[in-house]
Amino acid sequence: MRICRFNTDRVGIVEGDEVFDVSGALACLPDSRWLFPQKDISIAELARLLPLMSELKEQATPTPIADVRLEAPVANPSKLINAPINYRAHIEETAANQEIAHGRDMTKSIWQWGLFLKANSALSGAGEPIRLRYPGRRIDHEIELAVIIGTQCHGVTRDEALKYVAGYTVGLDITIRGPELQSFRKSADSFAVLGPWMVTADEIDDPGCLGLELRVNGQIRQKANTRDLVYDVPKLIEYASSMYQLNPGDVIFTGTPEGVGPIEAGDRIEARISEIGELRVDVAPEIVALPRHDPVLEEMQC
C-alpha cells in the first residue's frame, strides 16, 4: 500500500495518479498532543490502521494527486539517522574531489565513520521547496533510499532486522559542503526531504535491489542500485540499533551513490527509486537571508 500525508496532515492511499482521503482512520488513535511520545503514533499503529484505511478508501472520492500538496510521509520521527559514504563509487569520487571532502580522509569505511543524526526540523516533503542558505557555498543533492522503522527495537540482528521495517520512501539528503560536522551542515530546514509517499514493507521484496535515479532540470546526475550499498538495509538497522533504540517512525537514510552535485535556486529535482515512485521537489527561487555572514568563507578569505 502507498500511504501519503497531504494538505496539512490529511492521510491518503495512493493508487495510480489519484489519492483517496482516509484520514478518518486516525480517529482510533489516542490524542497525544500533551504526551509527545518519542515515536510516530500512526506508524506504531500501522497494522491496526491499514484495514481501516482500506475500508475508507472504498467510500472515498479520489482526488488527482497533482491537486494536493504532499508532505513527508512520516510526521513525527524521534530520529533521522544517516549513513555516510555507503557506496564504494561515492567514496572514490569524494576522495578525489576536495570540494566534497574538505580535507577529510574519505578512504575510511562506514564503521570507522559511524552514523550521524540530522535535526528533525530539517524534515520536509515534496510539496515544500528546498530552501538554500549560505550564498557562495556549494550545496549538493544526494538521493537515498529511506527506511521507516515500524516497531520499537534495540540490538536487533541482521537476520531479524527487516521485521522491524514499516516501509520505504525516497530521501534527499541535502548537504552544504564545508569543514563542519555532517550533523550541522546537513540539518538546515528543508534539508531532509522524504516522499512522495511511503510504500509499506510488504510491497518491497528486496530493498537490496532497487534502482535509484536523480535528475536536476531534466539532466541525469545520479544513477545506481541499492545492491551496491556497503552496508545493506539489514546491516544498517543492526548497526543503528546497536547504539540507538529505534522507535516507530524513525528514518534511516541509507547513503547516497556517486554523482552528487550542486543545486541552485530555482532548480527542479526529480528523484526516483524503483518500486517506490518519483519524488519531485523544487528549490526555492530565493536564498534564505540568514545568516548574514558565513564564518567559513570569512576564515577562507583571511
C-alpha positions in Angstrom: 0.0 0.0 0.0 1.1 3.5 -0.8 0.4 5.9 2.0 0.9 9.7 1.8 0.4 12.7 4.0 -1.0 15.8 2.3 -2.8 19.2 2.8 -1.8 19.7 6.4 -1.9 16.2 8.0 -4.5 14.5 5.9 -3.7 10.9 5.2 -4.3 9.2 1.9 -3.9 5.9 -0.1 -2.3 6.5 -3.5 -3.3 4.5 -6.5 -2.0 5.5 -9.9 -2.4 9.3 -10.2 -5.1 9.6 -7.5 -5.2 9.9 -3.8 -8.0 8.6 -1.6 -8.5 10.6 1.7 -8.6 8.0 4.5 -7.9 10.5 7.4 -10.9 9.2 9.3 -8.9 6.1 10.2 -6.8 8.2 12.6 -9.8 8.7 14.8 -8.9 5.4 16.6 -5.6 6.8 17.7 -5.1 8.3 21.2 -4.9 12.1 21.5 -1.2 12.6 22.2 -1.0 16.3 22.0 0.0 16.5 25.7 2.1 13.4 25.8 4.6 14.0 22.9 5.8 10.3 22.8 9.1 9.7 21.1 7.5 7.9 18.2 5.1 8.4 15.4 1.8 7.0 16.6 0.4 6.5 13.1 3.4 4.3 12.2 3.3 2.5 15.5 -0.3 1.6 15.0 0.0 1.0 11.2 -1.1 -2.7 11.4 -4.4 -1.5 13.0 -4.8 1.4 10.6 -4.3 -0.4 7.3 -7.6 -2.3 7.3 -9.5 0.8 8.4 -7.8 2.8 5.6 -8.8 0.1 3.0 -12.4 0.3 4.1 -12.5 4.1 4.0 -10.8 4.1 0.5 -13.8 2.2 -0.9 -16.1 5.1 0.2 -13.7 8.0 -0.7 -13.9 10.2 -3.8 -10.4 10.2 -5.4 -8.5 13.4 -6.0 -5.8 13.8 -8.6 -2.5 13.7 -6.8 -1.4 16.7 -8.8 -4.0 18.7 -6.9 -2.7 18.0 -3.4 0.3 19.3 -1.5 2.4 16.3 -0.5 4.1 16.3 2.9 6.7 14.0 4.4 5.0 10.5 4.8 6.2 10.3 8.4 5.3 13.2 10.6 7.0 12.6 14.0 10.2 10.6 13.8 12.3 10.6 17.0 15.4 10.4 14.9 16.7 11.0 11.4 19.7 8.6 11.1 22.2 8.9 8.3 24.8 6.6 6.8 27.9 8.3 5.4 30.0 7.0 2.5 27.9 3.9 2.0 28.5 3.4 -1.8 32.0 2.4 -2.9 31.9 4.7 -6.1 30.8 7.7 -3.9 33.7 7.0 -1.6 36.0 7.2 -4.6 34.5 10.4 -6.1 34.6 12.0 -2.7 38.2 11.1 -2.1 39.2 12.5 -5.5 37.3 15.8 -5.0 38.3 18.3 -2.3 35.2 20.4 -2.9 33.4 17.4 -1.4 36.0 16.0 1.0 37.3 19.3 2.5 40.5 17.6 3.8 38.8 14.6 5.3 40.2 11.1 4.8 37.4 9.6 2.7 39.1 6.2 2.3 37.8 5.1 5.7 35.0 2.6 6.0 31.5 3.3 7.3 32.2 1.5 10.5 35.1 4.0 11.1 32.8 7.0 10.4 29.8 5.6 12.3 26.3 7.0 11.7 25.1 10.6 12.4 21.8 12.3 13.1 20.1 15.1 11.3 17.8 17.6 13.1 14.2 16.6 12.9 13.4 20.2 12.0 15.1 19.5 8.6 12.2 17.2 7.6 10.1 18.3 4.7 8.0 16.8 1.9 7.6 17.1 -1.9 5.1 20.0 -1.6 7.6 22.2 0.2 10.6 23.8 -1.5 14.2 23.2 -0.5 15.4 26.5 0.9 19.1 27.2 0.3 21.3 29.3 2.5 24.9 30.4 2.8 25.4 32.1 -0.6 28.8 31.2 -2.0 28.9 27.7 -0.5 28.3 24.6 -2.6 25.1 22.8 -1.7 24.6 19.3 -3.2 21.8 16.9 -3.9 22.1 13.3 -2.5 19.4 10.7 -3.4 19.0 7.9 -0.8 16.7 5.0 -0.1 15.0 6.0 3.2 13.8 3.2 5.6 11.0 3.9 8.1 11.1 1.8 11.3 7.7 0.4 12.3 8.4 -1.3 15.6 10.5 -0.3 18.6 13.7 -2.3 18.7 17.2 -2.3 20.2 20.1 -4.6 19.5 18.5 -6.5 16.7 20.4 -8.9 14.5 20.9 -8.6 10.8 18.7 -11.7 10.2 15.8 -10.2 12.1 16.2 -6.6 11.0 13.6 -6.3 8.2 10.8 -7.5 10.5 11.0 -4.0 12.1 10.5 -2.0 8.9 7.2 -0.2 8.3 8.0 0.9 4.8 10.3 2.7 2.4 10.4 6.1 0.7 12.6 8.3 -1.4 15.0 10.5 0.6 17.0 13.6 -0.4 19.9 14.4 2.0 20.7 18.0 1.0 24.2 18.9 2.0 26.2 22.1 2.5 29.8 21.4 1.6 32.3 22.6 4.2 34.5 21.7 7.1 31.7 21.4 9.7 30.4 18.1 11.1 27.7 16.5 9.0 25.0 16.8 11.7 25.4 20.6 11.4 25.7 21.3 7.7 23.1 18.7 6.7 20.4 19.9 9.2 19.2 23.1 7.8 15.4 23.5 7.5 14.1 21.5 4.4 17.4 19.5 4.0 15.8 16.1 4.8 13.2 15.6 2.1 11.0 12.5 2.1 8.3 11.3 -0.3 6.3 11.3 -2.3 4.7 8.6 -0.1 5.6 5.5 2.0 5.4 2.1 0.3 4.6 -0.5 3.0 7.3 -3.1 3.6 5.2 -6.0 2.3 5.4 -4.5 -1.2 9.2 -4.4 -1.4 10.5 -8.0 -1.7 14.2 -7.0 -1.6 15.3 -3.5 -0.6 18.8 -4.6 -1.7 17.9 -4.5 -5.4 16.3 -1.1 -6.1 17.3 1.3 -8.9 17.9 4.9 -8.0 18.0 7.9 -10.4 18.2 11.6 -9.8 17.7 14.4 -12.3 18.2 18.1 -12.0 16.3 20.2 -14.5 15.9 17.0 -16.6 19.6 16.1 -16.6 20.6 12.8 -15.0 23.1 13.3 -12.2 22.9 10.1 -10.1 22.1 6.6 -11.2 22.8 3.4 -9.2 21.3 0.4 -7.4 21.0 -0.4 -3.7 22.8 -3.7 -4.4 26.0 -1.5 -4.3 25.5 -0.5 -0.7 28.5 -1.2 1.5 26.1 -1.8 4.5 22.8 -3.0 3.2 19.5 -2.3 4.8 19.5 -5.2 7.4 23.1 -4.4 8.3 22.3 -0.7 8.8 19.4 -1.5 11.1 21.6 -3.8 13.1 24.3 -1.2 13.3 21.9 1.7 14.2 20.1 -0.4 16.8 23.4 -1.3 18.5 23.6 2.3 19.5 20.1 3.7 19.5 16.7 2.4 20.5 14.8 2.7 17.2 11.2 3.9 17.6 8.3 3.7 15.2 8.7 6.5 12.6 12.4 6.7 12.9 14.0 7.1 9.5 17.3 5.7 8.3 18.8 7.4 5.2 20.9 4.6 3.7 23.6 6.7 1.9 24.0 8.3 -1.5 25.7 6.8 -4.6 28.1 8.6 -6.9 27.2 11.6 -8.9 26.5 14.2 -6.2 26.5 17.7 -7.5 25.4 21.3 -6.7 21.9 22.6 -6.9 20.9 26.2 -7.4 18.0 28.4 -6.6 15.1 27.7 -8.9 16.2 24.1 -9.8 13.7 21.2 -10.1 14.8 17.9 -8.7 13.3 14.5 -9.7 14.4 11.6 -7.6 13.1 8.1 -8.5 13.5 4.7 -6.8 12.1 1.6 -8.4 9.1 0.1 -6.7 8.5 3.3 -4.7 8.0 6.2 -7.2 9.3 9.6 -8.0 9.8 12.5 -5.7 9.6 15.8 -7.5 10.6 18.9 -5.5 11.6 22.5 -6.3 14.5 24.5 -5.0 13.1 27.8 -3.8 14.0 30.8 -6.1 15.3 32.9 -3.2 18.1 32.0 -0.9 17.4 32.3 2.9 18.7 35.7 4.0 20.1 34.4 7.3 22.9 34.1 8.4 24.1 37.5 7.2 27.7 36.2 7.2 29.4 32.8 6.7 32.2 32.2 9.2 33.7 29.5 6.9 34.0 31.8 3.9 35.3 34.6 6.1 38.0 32.3 7.5 39.0 31.2 4.0 39.4 34.8 2.9 41.7 35.7 5.8 
